[in-house]
Amino acid sequence: MPKLSADERLQRLLALIPWVASRDGPRVDEVCARFGCTQAELVDDLELLFLCGLHPYTPDVLIEVDIDDGRVWIRYADYFSRPLRLTPAEGLALLAAGRTVLATAGGDDGGPLERGLDKLAAALGVDAGEAVEIELTPVAEGVLRSLRQAAADHRQVEIDYYSFGRDERARRVVDPYTVFSAGGQWYVSAWCHKVDDERLFRLDRISSATVLDWAFRPPKKPPELAAYRPRPDDPRVTLDLEPAARWVAEQYPVEKVEEVDGGRLRVTLTASEPAWLERLLLRLGPRATVVEGDAGAAGRAARRVLARYQG
């Protein structure tokens, strides 16, 4: 499993602290399952809290962390009980940061962080929803709630899912491990019985989710929470991108990037599904040239589109 970046670890820790602190010693395995980490990673993250405090770094200004008998406690320093004096600009910045944390994996809807942010918004005299709007892609009503509950109860779910890569819709029975957000989208990491393998599903592509009576046993090691995980045997494609198409290297995970003449980029990326590659090449048009890989993908897709219009 690749290591998380410092920003990703901090994001997870900021969501984890208020959730653990509001509970009387949750189980370590429960915390790991909710935030998608191993016990060793959890301990490494919590050890960072011992370094967080104010001068002169006495016990009253340091966060306290205890792990004992398979449970974990986080107790805020006495400093946090003192009234906080903020300027309006600082208050709005704190409100924005807090709303962002609520949207991360494991964010505790209705928990102490959300209640505190509501109080902050009231003190600032603003509507929290209007002042700062952190909005993920809309999900069909009930899907997010059903999958979260099924993941917590270890219950199988039947979903009606549209696969963008293959351009097809199918019903699947899945074992939902973790529901999380990344890059403005909601995802569920799950075992898919249709393909008998782990898969990642975007919730906005699930039109319905029915919780079943059958239970499943979650894996001992939670899967990596990443929006895209290429497989070793997935085909690769190398593209020469014109300057106007350089955004591809920023929007999609690429394995190799190099500058070429005239401000162009040469990128190598994974094309897990032919339909996805066809859509990308049609969108790029003459701004992309296939150097290695399926050079006929764009032509085949264009002919199918033309045939529909001719029909």
N, C-alpha and C positions, 0 to 999 in steps of 0.2 A: 504494500500500500504506500503510495507516494506521501511524503511529508506535507502537512499543511504549511502555507506561508504564515509569516508573523501576523499579517492582517487577518487571515482566516482564524488563527488560534485566538486572537484577541476578540474577534466577533463571537466566537463560541463561548469564550470565558465571560463576556459581558452578558450574554443571555443566560448562562449557567448560574452565575452568582446569585441574582435575586430569586431564582427558582429554588435553589438549595436552601438559601437563607430563610425562606418563608416556610420551610418544612422542618419538622423536628427529626432530623437525622434520616433522610431517605436512604434506601439501600444503594450501594455503589453500582450494582448491576442495573438498577432502575435508572440511575443518572446516566450511565454509559449508553443504555438503550435509547434514552430520550434524545441525547445529544450526539449520537453516532460516533462514539470513541471507545477505545479499549481502556481497561483499568490503568495500564501503565501511562497512557496519554492523559487520562484524567488526573493522575497523581502529578505528572509533570506540569500540567496547567495550574493545579492548585498550589504547587510550590512557588509559582510566580507571585501569589498573593502575599507571601511572607515578605516580599520586597516592596510592597505597596504601602505607603504611609507618608507622614509628614515629619519634618524636623521637630524635635530631636529623636524621632523614631523610638519613642517609648511605647509600652504596651497599649496605652490609651489611644494612640493614633495609628495602630496597626490592625489589620484584619486578622482574625483568628480562624484557623482551619484545623479540624480534628477528623481523623479517619480511624475508626476502631470497630472491630467485630463486624466488618462488612457494611458499615454505615458511615455517612459523612455529614459533618456539621460545618456551617460557615456562620460566624458571628461578626457583625459589623463592629468597627472600632467606636469608642465613645465619641470620637469626633463627629460621626454621622448623626448623632442625636442633637447636635447643636443647630440652632436656626441658621439657614443658609441665606445669605444676602446676595442677590443677583441684580445686575442691571437688566433692563428690558431686552437688550441684545443678547446678553448671556442666557437669559431665560428662554428665549426663542431658540438659541443654539442647542441648549440642553433638551428642549422639547423635540427638536428635530432628531437629535442623536438618539433619544429614548424611543421615539416611534420607529426608527430604523432597527434598533435592537429587538423590538417586539416582532418585527417581520422576519427575523432570522430563525434558523432551525431551533426548535425547542422553546421559542418565545411563549411566555405564559399568559395567554389571553385571560383577562379578568383578574390577574394576579396583582401583587403589590406594586410592581413597576407601572402597570397600566393605571392603577388607582392613583399613584403618585403623580403621573403625568397629567391626569385629569385635574387634579388639584392645582398643579402648576399652571395649566391652561386657564383655569378659573381665576387664579391670582393675577395672571397677565391680562385678563379681560379679553381673551380671544377664544374662538371656537377651535378646539384642537384639530378637528377634521379639516377646517378651512385654513388654519395657519400653516400646517404641515401635512401634506397628504402623501403617505407611503402606500402605494396601491400596487398589488401584484395582479397578474393576469386573471380575469374573472374565471371562476370555477362553477360548474353546474351546482345548483342548490342541493345541499345535503351530501355532496360527494366528499368534500374536505372533512366534514364532521364524521361521516361514516368510516372513512379510511383511518382517521386518527383514533377513533374508538376501537376499530378492529385491530389496529397495530398495538394498542395498549392491552387489549384482551386476548391477543394472539388468535384471532379468528380469521378464517379464509373469507375472501370476497370475490364475487363474480363482477367483472367490470365489462362495460361496452366501450372498447378503445379504438380510436382512429390512429393508425400508424402513419405518421407523415412521411417517413423514409420509404415505405412500400406503397403508400397511397391506397390503403385498404382499411376496412373496419372489421373487427372481429370481437367475439365474446371470449374472455379469458377468466380462468380461476387463478387467483394469486394469493400468496402468503405475504401480507404487507409487513415489512420490517420497520421502516421509519418514514414519516412524512416530514419533508423539509422544504425550505425555499432557497433558491439560488438564481441570481441573475434576473430577478423580477418574475420568476415562475415558481409554481408549486410542483413538487415531485413526490412520488412515493417509490422507495426502494423496496423491491419485492422479489419473491421467487415465483416465476411464471410456470404453471403446470402445462401450458400449451407447448412451450419449447423446452421444458425441463431444465431451466437455467435461471440465474439471477438476471433481472431486467430493471430498467428505470422507466417509469411512466410519468408523463406530464399530465397533471390533473385537469388542465383545461381541454385535453383531448379525450377525457373520460366523460361520456354522456350520462352514465348511470353506474352506481355501485351498490350491490346488494350483499349485505353481510350474511354469511352462511352459518350453519350450526356447527360446522367442523372446525376444530381447533388445530393449531400447528405448533411445532416447537421451534422457537427462534434460534438462529445460529449463535454459537458461543462467541464468535468474533463478528461484530457488525460490519456490513459491507461499507466500502468507501462512499461517503456522501459527496458525489460529484455529478454535475449535470450531464456529463458525457464521459464514458469509459470505453475507448476503442479496444477491440479484441486483437490479439496478435496476428490472426489470419485475415483481418479485414484488408481489402485492397487499398492501395495508396494511389494518389494522383498528384502529379507535379504540374503547376500552372505558372505561366508567365503573366503577371498582372500589369496592366497599364496604370499610370499614376492615379487615375480616377477610380481604380478598383483596389487600391491599397488597403481599404477598410476590411477586406476579407481576412487579412492577417490579424486584425484586432478583434473581429467579431467571432471567428471560428478558431478552435484549437488546432494549431499547426505544429508539425514535427520539425520543420526546417524552414528558415527564412534567409534569403540572401539578396543583396542589392545587385541589379543588373543595369545595363546602359539605359540612359534616358529617364532615370527616375522610376524605372519599373522594379517590381519585386518578383522573385521566383520562390514560390512556396510549395511545400509538400504537406499534404493533409490526408486524413483518413476518409475514405468514401465508403462508409459501412453499407449504405443502401444505394443502388443505382438511381432510384427516383430522386433522392436528395441531390446527387451530383448533377442530374439532368436539370433540376430546377435552378441550381446555382449557376450552371453554365448558360442557361437561357436568360437568366437575369443579368449576367455579365455581358453576354453578347460578344462583340468584337474586342472588348476590353480584357479578355482572357484567352490565352492559347494553351492547349494541353501539350505539355512537353513529354511527359511520361504518364501512361495510364490509358484509360478508355477514351481515346480521341473521338470515337463516334457517338458518344453519349448525347452531346448537344444536337447533332444531326437527327438522331432517331427521335428525340423528344420534339424537335421542331416539325418533323414530318407528321407525327401523331397529332400535333396541334393543328396543322394545316388541314389534315384530313377531316378533322371535326368541323372546321369551317366550310370545307368543300361539301361535306355531307349535308 
